[in-house]
Amino acid sequence: MALQCGIVGLPNVGKSTLFNALSSAKAEAANFPFCTIEPNVGVVSVPDKRLQVLEGLVNPQRVVPTIIEFVDIAGLVKGASKGEGLGNKFLANIREVNAIIHVIRCFEDDNIVHVAGGVDPVFDKEVIDTELQLKDLESIDKKIQRIEKIAKSGDAKAKAELEILNRFKQGLTSGLNARAIEVEKEELEAVRDLHLLTIKPVLYVANVDEGSILSGNKYVEQLKEKVKEENAEVILLCAALESQIAEFDDPEEEAMFLSEYGLEESGLNRLISGAYTLLDLITYFTAGVQEVRAWTIKRGWKAPQAAGVIHTDFERGFIKAEVIKLADYVQFKTEAGCRENGKIAIEGKEYVVHDGDIMHFRFNV
């Protein structure tokens, strides 16, 4: 399942530099706004040490990691909701992604122009929030106009839906993003068809200088305080440094470079893993001599749904799933060893797949 995270932010905050480090697809990084006119899409492997463990045990012909797509979206300016700058294109692009990676500048550099004239992460966040909220309000208002007519006729369902829509309108008007508005899960149905921009899950990336990658700085603290209401995560990384790290082909050289900065892993790995978690995704594996492969599914999916990610026939004709836990595979070395020691569970249609399960499906079509 190909899922997309859109990288957004004001011009000159480091979006394209970050995207270039993330992916072999190169966006043009330049010291002026709108250097990324069309959205660039990069396919990025999700780092997972469990794949390496399975590779060592199975010795397959190939190893296939799971992936996430990152989209570098053109910089936004104030007034985008009314079509200013590249507003319409920006808003159309962001509507198509599953989650938002919001890059915010948290470093000082007189050589890099800031559209607002100075570094202010709270201002940067609010500019984009406001434009997205205004567009969401526009969508909410249009639906309210439609539902009001039905509600006036006495339709109970329409009245209930109207109450929920007005709650979202009130929240957005007061400056809240839709994801921060408290509603019951079933009440989200009232706005599902609107594909609200501010209801998408978000991960904030504080782009800092090299000296702030471990402990942050005053700008990072300002940002963290501001996003508390959304219960959102803030990841620290230095996009310029990540560009250097991305050039390493030798894992040992990369590890040495990271250690010089007191890092155990790159900021990009943390970002990719964070995006994966943000989308509430988990991984299961298939393992054989031809291929060891990671498969992406939503947390809570049952075995037939998980099988359908491989092929729709697997879900349609699902009979059972054979499941091995990674710890058991490591202990008994082979699938045969797990079978001999009773460590292969036979699961049916109601089995909820767990992160890290090694699975083999039986089906009949």
C-alpha positions, 0 to 999 in steps of 0.5 A: 500500500503506497502511502504519501507524506507531503513535505510542507513549509514556508519558502526557504525553511529547508524542505527541498534540502530535506527531500534531496537527502531523503530520496534519490529524486533530486529537487532543486534547492535554491535560495529563493521561494517556489524553487519546487514548482511541481511536487517531486515524489521520492520513494523511501525505504523504511529502515527496519533491522528485523529485515537484516535479522531475517536475511541472515537466517534465510539467506534469500535471493533478495530482500524487499523493504517496505516503502513510504512516498514523500512529496516535496510540495511548493512553498506556501505564502500568506493568502494561499487559501485565496490563490496567492502565490502557488496557493491553489496548487499547494492546497490541491497537492496537500489534499492528496497526501495521507499525512503532513511533514511540516518543516519549520525553520529553527536556525539563524543564517543571514545568508538564507532569506526568510520570507517574514524577515526573521526566524519565528517558528510560531509565526511560520506554523501559524501562517500555514495553519491559518491558510489550511484552516481557511480552506477547511472553513470554506468546505465546512460552510458549503456543507452547512448550507446544504445540510441546513435546508434538510435539517429545517425539514425536521430530519433528525440525522441532518440535525445531528450532522449540522451540530457536528459541522458547527462544532468543527466550524467553531473550532476552526474559527477559533484557530484550532486545526480540525485534528485538535477538535474533540469529537467522537470517532463516529462523529468524524463521518460528518466531515469525512467526505470533505477531506479536510486539510487540517484533519490529516496527521502531522509530524513537525520537523524542526530544522536546526543548525548542527550545534542544536541537533542533540538538545535543540534551541530556543526556537525548538522550545517555542515550537514544542510549546505551540504544538502541545494542543495537538499532541504532535511530535517534533523531530529535530534534524539538521537538513544540511547535515542530513545531506552529507550523511545521505552521501555515505555508501559505507554503513561503518563510515556513516556510523563514524560520522554520526558518532562525531555528532553524538548521534546513533542514527540519522535524523532521516531514519527517525523521520521515516520511522516517525512518519510510519508511526504517524500513519498508524502502520505496522509491518509483517514479513514473508520469508523464503529462499527467493525473497524476504519481504516487508509488507505494510498494513494498518494497525488492527487489520485481520489476517485476510486483509493483510493477505490482500496486500500481497494479492486480492486472491489471497484475501478472497480465497483466504483459508488460514495463516501460519504465523511465526514470531520473530523471536522464535525464528531467531531461536530455532533458526529455520521455519522447519525448526519452528514447526518441529518445536510447535512455534508455528501458530495456525490462525483464522479469519479473525486473527489480528496481525501483530507488528513483526509477524512472519506469515505464510497464507493458505488460500483457494480461489 
